[in-house]
Amino acid sequence: MKDRKPRRKKPTSKSVELDAKLSGLRDALLNLHKVLVESERASYEQTMGTIQSPNQLLQLLINDPWFAWLHPLSLLIVAMDEALDDSEALKVRLANELMKETRLLLVASEAADGFSGHYYNALQRDPDVIFAHAEAIKFLPKPK
């Protein structure tokens, strides 16, 4: 008896467009994350001293409270990676949720704690963060 492969539906133009938009947003967020890490690294080194190696930086990113505010962005990028691998039906729903979550996360607030407050500070001190933020926002639908 021959093994049958499940039939895959042809992607619709809407899902192809959404896939491209989510992929572009994911890439923009990955760049934003990189810029934020570099900005935080510079700030950390001014206060705490030089980070000696890429491995030390990785350990700080994972374990040090200084960098903990970046974790929601990291998790959002991982969720996008997973959504891009999902079936078409799941992808449409997940992509819309992830775009909404991105819009909510990328709100900077001087008075806030957590991500929003740290994000505000990063935007104030580093023009590269502003440019990376603007690039990521381009991929989001206009707020209603």
N, C-alpha and C positions, 0 to 999 in steps of 0.2 A: 504494500500500500504506500502510495506516494504521500509525503508530507505536503500539506497545502499551506501556502503562505496566506495570511489574512490579506484581504483586499484593502488597499489604502485608497481612500477617497482623494480625488484631485483637490489640491488646495484651491480655495476660492480667491478671487482677486482681493477681497477684503482681508482674508487671512494673510495673503502674501504682503499686502500693504502694511498690515499691523505687525507682521513679523519683522519687516524692514524697519519700521518705526521703533519697535521694542529693541531690536538689535542696535540701532543707532543710539537710542537712549542709554542702553547698557554700556556701549563704548564711551559715550560722553561722561557717564557716571564713573566709569573706571578711570578716565583721565582726571576727573574732578577728585576722585579718591587719591590718586597719585600726587596731584598738586597739593591737596590738603596734608598728606603725609609729609611731603617736603617742607611745607610751611610750618607744620607742628614740630618737625625735626629741628628746624632752625631755631624756633622758639625754645624748645627743650634744651638745645645745646647752649643757648645764651644763659639759661638759668642753671642747668644741671651739669654742664660740661659736655665734651665731645663724645659722640656715639662712635665706638671704636670699629664696628664692623657691620656688614649687612645682617649677620646673624643676631647681633645685639639689638639692632633696630627691629628685626622681626619679633624677638622676645619682648621688647618694649611694646610693640603694637598689640601683641596678644595679651600681655600680662600687666602692663603698667597703667595705673589709673589716669596718667597724663593723656594717654591716647585712647582711653576707653570710649570717649564720645564718638569716635569714628566707627564703632562697631555697627550701629544701625545702618550706616551707608554700606558697609561691607556685606551685611546680611541681605540688604536689598539687591545688591549686585548678584549675589549667589542665587537669590530667588528668581531673578531675571534669567540667569543661565539655565536654571531648571525649567522655567516656563518656556524658554525657546526650544527645549527638547521635548515638550509635551505634545499631545495630540492636538489637532486643529480645534476641536470643540473646547478643550480646556484652555488652549492658548488664548483664544479671544477673551474669555472671561478673566483669566489671570492677567493678561496684558493690560486690560482696562483697570483692574485692581492695582497693579504695580505702578501704572502711570499716576493713578490717584494717590497712592502711597508716596511716590516720589515728590509730587507737588506738595504734599503735607510735610514731608521731611525737609525739603529745601527751603524752609522758612527761617530766616534769621531774625533773632529778637534779642535786643540788648538786655532786656529785663528777664529773659528766660534762663533756666538751668538746662543742663543736658546738651543735646545736639544743637538746638537753636541758638543758645547763648554762645557756645564755642564757635559755631558757624558764623555768627555775627562778628566775633572777634577776628576770625580768619579773613573774612571779607574786608574788614577795616584795615588790616595790616598788610595784605598781599594782593596786588593787582592781578596776579596770575589766577588766584582763586576767583576773582570777579569774572575773568574771561572764561574760565572753565564752567562756572555757574551759568553764565549766559549761553554757552554752547549746549549745556544739558537742558536748559529750559526750552530751547527751540523745539525739542522733540515732544513736548507735552501739549496736549490739547488746551485750548484757551479755557480758562475757568468760566463756569456758568454763573 
